[in-house]
Amino acid sequence: MGKIVELDVREDLQKKLEPFQKIMSAVQPLEAGDTFILHAPFKPVPLFAVMKAKGFTYEVEQLDKKHWKVTFVKQG
């Protein structure tokens, strides 16, 4: 079992702060088998292609009206 990094960007987005750099910094050190869990106020569709290019698969779950949880797993 790899390591798990969890990041909630809902507050950043509420404050109109762009979380892309924070997300990229969080996933940069991850290796095969590691998991990155993102909490966002909307389904972060543009991020999916970026993460796929970095070798991640993902699962999306809507927990609440403005709470999406996306679980990215780095592939080997």
Contacts in CASP RR format, 6 or more apart in sequence:
PFRMAT RR
TARGET T0000
AUTHOR 0000-0000-0000
METHOD contacts of the structure
MODEL  1
MGKIVELDVREDLQKKLEPFQKIMSAVQPLEAGDTFILHAPFKPVPLFAV
MKAKGFTYEVEQLDKKHWKVTFVKQG
1 33 0 8 1.000
2 31 0 8 1.000
2 33 0 8 1.000
2 34 0 8 1.000
2 35 0 8 1.000
3 30 0 8 1.000
3 34 0 8 1.000
3 35 0 8 1.000
4 34 0 8 1.000
4 35 0 8 1.000
4 36 0 8 1.000
4 37 0 8 1.000
5 26 0 8 1.000
5 27 0 8 1.000
5 30 0 8 1.000
5 34 0 8 1.000
5 35 0 8 1.000
5 36 0 8 1.000
5 37 0 8 1.000
6 36 0 8 1.000
6 37 0 8 1.000
6 38 0 8 1.000
6 39 0 8 1.000
7 19 0 8 1.000
7 22 0 8 1.000
7 23 0 8 1.000
7 26 0 8 1.000
7 36 0 8 1.000
7 37 0 8 1.000
7 38 0 8 1.000
7 39 0 8 1.000
8 38 0 8 1.000
8 39 0 8 1.000
9 19 0 8 1.000
9 22 0 8 1.000
9 23 0 8 1.000
9 38 0 8 1.000
9 39 0 8 1.000
9 40 0 8 1.000
10 39 0 8 1.000
10 40 0 8 1.000
10 41 0 8 1.000
10 66 0 8 1.000
10 67 0 8 1.000
12 18 0 8 1.000
12 19 0 8 1.000
12 22 0 8 1.000
13 19 0 8 1.000
13 40 0 8 1.000
13 41 0 8 1.000
14 41 0 8 1.000
20 47 0 8 1.000
23 38 0 8 1.000
23 47 0 8 1.000
26 36 0 8 1.000
27 36 0 8 1.000
27 51 0 8 1.000
27 54 0 8 1.000
27 56 0 8 1.000
27 72 0 8 1.000
27 74 0 8 1.000
30 36 0 8 1.000
30 74 0 8 1.000
31 74 0 8 1.000
32 74 0 8 1.000
32 75 0 8 1.000
32 76 0 8 1.000
33 73 0 8 1.000
33 74 0 8 1.000
33 75 0 8 1.000
33 76 0 8 1.000
34 73 0 8 1.000
34 74 0 8 1.000
35 71 0 8 1.000
35 72 0 8 1.000
35 73 0 8 1.000
35 74 0 8 1.000
36 56 0 8 1.000
36 71 0 8 1.000
36 72 0 8 1.000
36 73 0 8 1.000
36 74 0 8 1.000
37 69 0 8 1.000
37 70 0 8 1.000
37 71 0 8 1.000
37 72 0 8 1.000
38 44 0 8 1.000
38 47 0 8 1.000
38 69 0 8 1.000
38 70 0 8 1.000
38 71 0 8 1.000
38 72 0 8 1.000
39 67 0 8 1.000
39 68 0 8 1.000
39 69 0 8 1.000
40 67 0 8 1.000
40 68 0 8 1.000
40 70 0 8 1.000
41 66 0 8 1.000
41 67 0 8 1.000
41 68 0 8 1.000
42 66 0 8 1.000
42 68 0 8 1.000
43 60 0 8 1.000
43 62 0 8 1.000
43 68 0 8 1.000
43 70 0 8 1.000
44 68 0 8 1.000
44 70 0 8 1.000
47 70 0 8 1.000
48 58 0 8 1.000
51 58 0 8 1.000
51 72 0 8 1.000
52 58 0 8 1.000
54 74 0 8 1.000
55 74 0 8 1.000
55 75 0 8 1.000
55 76 0 8 1.000
56 72 0 8 1.000
56 73 0 8 1.000
56 74 0 8 1.000
56 75 0 8 1.000
57 72 0 8 1.000
57 73 0 8 1.000
57 75 0 8 1.000
58 70 0 8 1.000
58 71 0 8 1.000
58 72 0 8 1.000
58 73 0 8 1.000
59 70 0 8 1.000
59 71 0 8 1.000
60 68 0 8 1.000
60 69 0 8 1.000
60 70 0 8 1.000
61 68 0 8 1.000
61 69 0 8 1.000
61 70 0 8 1.000
61 71 0 8 1.000
62 68 0 8 1.000
62 69 0 8 1.000
63 69 0 8 1.000
END
